């Protein structure tokens, strides 16, 4: 059985995405923070990591790109998980009993319209959706509900008071799967690589970024995302995190060679197959 480290507790969306990506049951290693995932992999090099990188509503989690860069663990693949929230509380509670709702800040943001329908309910941020459910169950907290996955509600024995409470039903989170090189090689066996995540730095000159983008265009490389992140200690200078799609792996690699004279630094975070998207 594959061992997968995630941020969050059992029933978290990270764990659900891991099972859907591998299409089998996996052993989940819960971590408090995203940084802890890399610590777990250092202790057990055969552990696989999975980490959210962007959400269709909340946007990108840029610090997670930085963690991949710093820890030098290549990306093996991606999975786009449909996020559907429920409201869950202790058995016997009704929605009229709820005076406080706990969840991760992003989950709370994704359910604002539903929360607006609950009168005089206190909204409290929690470190994780599944752990909010766990804490309510463990502490037997009456009058309190968690916004979490239905799986988390089932694991911790909570009663589901409302389903599908997210405001936008096209709510997807993109997860990256990563690990040590031999893990990546095994995961990508017989797969076609057609996507890449890279990070590069350009000189602090006019037009430096546009020249790089022109090269990618010449080589028929499609940029699916580009984000900038400040370089700490170098005021007003930025590194660019870019996701690329391509149909010709050799031509993509030629494009990287072509941009090297135009940039100060280049790091390939991983070449991998474009990920599937869950239906529910």
N, C-alpha and C positions, 0 to 999 in steps of 0.2 A: 504494500500500500504506500502511495506517495505521501510524504510528509510536507505540508504546506504551512508556512508562517504567514499570519495575517495580522493586521491592526484591528483590534476589537475582540469581542467574545464569541462564543459559539452561537450561531444563528445570525452573525453579522453578514452583510451583503458581500464582503470580501470572501467569506467561506462559501457562500452560495455560488459566486462567480467561479471560484476554484473548482467546485464540483461540476459545474456546467462546462468549463473549459476542458477538463480532463475526461468528462463523461463517465465518471466513476466516483465511488466514495473515496474520500481522502482523509488522512489524519491531520486535523487542524491544530496548529500551535498558536494559541492566542498571544498577542503582544499588546502592550499598552500604547506604544507609539510606533510610527513608521520606522524610525531609527532603530528601534528594538528588533525589527525584522532582520536587519543586516547583522546585528549582534548574534542572533540565533543561527544564522547561516555560517558565520565565522566559527561558532562552536560545533556545528554539525554541517559540514560542507555539502552533504547530499540533500539538505533541506531546500525546498523551492520557495521562492517569495512571490507574493502577489500584492499589488499596490494600486489603489485608485490614482489615475493621472488626470482625468477630466470628467466633467459632468455637463450634460447638455443644457442645464439651467444655471449651475453655479460657476461653470467655467473650469479653467485649468488649476491644478495643484502644482504650481511651479517649484516649491521646495522639494517635491518628490523627484522631479527631474534632477535636481542638484544632488540628492542622495544617491541616485543611480550613477551620476558622474563621479562623485567622490569615492564611492565604494567599488567601482569598476566591476560590477556584475552585469553581464550582458543581458539584454532583453531576449526572451525566447518566443514570446507571442503576446497576443492581446485578446481581450474578450469584452464585448459590450453588453452589459447586464441591464435589463429593464428593472427599474427601481419602483416598487409598489409598496407603499407604507400602509400599516394598519395601526389602529389605536387599541392598546391592550391593557387590561387591569386584572386585579385579583378576581378569582371566581366569586360570583355573587354580587359584584359591583355592576351598576348600570352607568350609562353615560351621564345621567343626572347626578350621580354621586361624585363625579370627578371635579376636583378643585385645583389640581395641579397636573401639568403635562411635562414630561421630561424626555429629552432626546438630544442627539447631536445637533449643533447649530444649523448645519446645512439641511438636515431632515426637517427641522422646525421651519426653516425658510421655505422649503418645498411644500409645506402644508398650511400656508398662511390663511388661505380662504376657508379651509375647514376649521382652523383654530378660531377664526373670527365668528364662527357660528356658535361657539361655546361661550356662554356668558360668565363673566367673573372667574375665569380660569387663569391661574398663574402659569406662565410658561418658563421653564427652567432648563438651561443648557446642561447637557451631560457629555462626557467624553466619547460615548459610543451609543448607537441605537440598541444593540443587543445587550450591552452592559446595563443600560437603563432598565430594560426588562428584567434582567437578572437581579438587580438591586431591589426592585419593587417586590419581586417574588421572595427574595431572601429575607428582606426586612418586614414582609407582610404589611406593606404600607397601604392603608385604606385611603380612598379619595385621590389616589395618584395613578396616572396612566402613562404608558410609554408609547412613543411613536417608534415602531420597529418593523421588522419583517414578520410575516406570518410564521415563518420557521422559528424565529426567536420566541414568539409567543407560545408556540407549541412546546419548545424545549424547556421553557421555564414555567410551564403550567398556568399561563395567563389566559384569561377569557378575552376573545377578540370582540370589541365593541363596535368597530367600524372598519371597513376594508376599502382599499383604493382611495385613500384620503389625500393623496398628492394632488396639487392644483393642476399641474400639467401632466397629462397621461403619456406624453412622449418624453418621459424622464429616464434617461439612460446614463450610466456611468461606465466609462472606459477603464478597464483594468489592464495593467501590464504584468506579465509573468516573467520572472527572471531567476537567475541562479548562476552557479559556476559553469565554466565552459563545457564540461562533459555532460552536465545536466541539460544545457541548451541544445547540444548536439543530439541528445537522445529525444528531446521533445520535438525537435525540428526534422527528425528522420523522415525522409520521403516527402517533405513539405516543399512547396514552391515559395521562395522568398520574394516578396514584391513590395515590402514596406520597410522603412528605416526611420530611426530617431537619432538625430545628431545634434551636437552643440558646437558652435564656433564663435570666435571673436574676430571682429573686423578692426582695422586701424581707425583711429579717430580722424578720418578724412571725409570730405564731402563725396557722396556717391559710392562709398565703399560697399554698402549693403546692396545697392541696386546692381552693381557689377556682378556680385555673387549670384543674385537671383536671375540675372540674364544668362549666366552660364547654365544654371539648372534648366531654364527654358529651352536653351539650344539643344540640350541633351534629352529633351522630352520628359523631364522629371516634374511630377506634379507635387506642389507644396500643399499639403492638406492642413497644415497649421504652422504658424510662426509666432513665437513669443519672445520678448526680451526680458532679461533679468539683470539688474545692476551688478557690476563687478565690485565686490567689497574692497575698499581701500584705493579704488581708482575712480575718483569722482566723475560722473557723467559719462562713464564708459560702460558698455553693455555686452553681454554674451547673448547669443540668439539660439533658442531651442526650436528645432525645426523637425516636423514630421514629413516624410517624403513617400510618394507612391511611384512605382515604376513597373514597366512590363519586361524590361531587359536588364538583368542583373549586371552583366558586363558593362553596359552603357552607363548604368548608375555609378559603378565604381570608377569609370573614366571621368564622370562629372566631378567626383571627389578629388581626383588628381588635378583636374582643371582649376578647381577653386583654391587649391593650396597656396599658390603664389599671391592670392588676393586677401588672405586671411592671416591672423596671428596665431590661431590655435584651432584645432579640429579634433573632436572626440566623437566617435561613432558609439552611441549607446546600445545599438543593436540592430541587426537586419533580421526581419521576421515575416511570417505570412500575415496578410491582413486578417483580422479576427472576425469570427462569427458574431451575430447579434441575437440575443435571446428574444423569444416571442413573448415571454411572460416572466 
